[in-house]
Amino acid sequence: QVQLVESGGGLVQPGESLRLSCAASGFTFSTYVMSWYRQAPGKERELVARLTWIGSITNYADSVKGRFTISRDNTKNTLYLQMNSLKPEDTAVYYCNARKRGLDYWGQGTQVTVSS
């Protein structure tokens, strides 16, 4: 049974940091492209960051470049998103995604709220 379980969300003030984690199970984590998406109220889900299975290629949304860092630990089957210098516009539900050859798995999401 495939599971992606996000954690680490919460309420922070602008300028602060959070680290999201996504614990994966039920599939061969190291062979999947892993990504973080987010969805703000009233908006479509958007890609935040993507990381290939060996971690050699990363892609970031322009809005988070220089502030967010995606990483993975294939020995722990875990995906991370380090978010620094958070802004109110980063407020959203953040989702973990695993994808390979038409297989597409999603976590349940974790809420990140940036507000003073």
C-alpha positions in Angstrom: 0.0 0.0 0.0 1.5 3.3 -1.1 1.7 6.0 1.5 3.0 9.5 1.5 2.7 11.3 4.8 3.6 14.9 5.1 4.5 16.6 8.3 6.1 19.8 9.6 3.5 22.4 8.6 2.3 25.1 11.0 1.8 28.7 11.6 4.8 31.0 11.4 5.5 34.7 11.0 6.9 36.3 7.9 10.7 35.7 7.6 10.7 32.5 9.6 11.5 29.0 8.5 9.9 25.6 8.3 11.0 22.2 7.3 8.5 19.9 5.7 9.0 16.1 5.6 7.3 13.4 3.5 7.7 9.9 4.7 7.1 7.4 1.8 6.3 3.7 2.0 4.9 1.0 -0.3 7.0 1.7 -3.3 10.6 2.0 -4.4 11.2 5.5 -3.3 14.7 5.9 -4.8 13.4 5.3 -8.3 10.7 8.0 -8.3 10.8 11.6 -9.2 9.7 13.4 -6.0 8.0 16.8 -5.9 6.4 19.3 -3.6 3.2 21.1 -4.8 1.1 23.6 -3.0 -2.5 24.9 -3.3 -3.7 28.1 -1.8 -7.4 28.9 -1.2 -9.1 29.6 -4.5 -6.0 28.8 -6.6 -4.9 25.8 -8.6 -2.3 23.4 -7.3 1.2 24.5 -8.4 4.6 22.9 -8.5 7.0 24.2 -5.8 10.0 22.0 -6.3 11.0 18.8 -8.1 13.9 16.4 -7.5 15.0 13.5 -9.7 15.5 10.1 -8.2 19.3 10.5 -7.9 18.9 14.1 -6.8 21.0 15.4 -9.7 18.3 17.7 -11.2 16.1 20.1 -9.3 13.4 22.5 -10.5 11.9 25.3 -8.5 9.0 27.7 -9.0 10.4 31.2 -9.6 8.5 32.4 -6.5 10.6 30.2 -4.2 14.0 30.1 -5.8 16.7 31.1 -3.4 14.4 30.5 -0.4 13.3 26.9 -0.6 15.5 23.8 -0.9 14.2 20.3 -1.8 16.2 17.3 -0.8 15.7 13.5 -0.3 17.2 10.8 1.8 16.8 7.5 -0.1 18.0 5.6 2.9 15.1 6.9 5.0 12.5 7.1 2.1 11.9 10.7 3.0 11.6 13.9 1.0 12.2 17.3 2.6 11.4 20.9 1.8 13.4 23.5 3.7 11.5 26.8 3.5 13.3 30.0 4.6 12.3 33.6 4.5 8.7 32.6 4.4 6.2 35.1 3.0 2.4 35.4 3.5 2.0 34.4 -0.1 3.6 31.0 0.7 0.4 30.2 2.7 -1.0 27.0 1.3 -1.5 23.3 1.7 1.7 21.6 0.7 1.5 18.2 -1.0 4.2 15.5 -1.6 4.1 13.8 -5.0 5.8 10.7 -6.3 5.8 10.0 -10.1 7.2 7.5 -12.5 6.1 6.2 -15.9 2.5 7.2 -15.4 2.3 6.2 -11.8 1.3 9.2 -9.7 1.0 9.2 -5.9 -0.1 12.1 -3.5 0.0 12.7 0.2 -2.8 14.2 2.2 -1.1 17.6 2.5 0.1 19.7 5.4 -1.0 23.3 6.1 1.5 26.1 6.1 0.3 29.5 7.2 2.5 32.5 7.2 1.0 35.4 9.1 1.9 38.1 11.5 
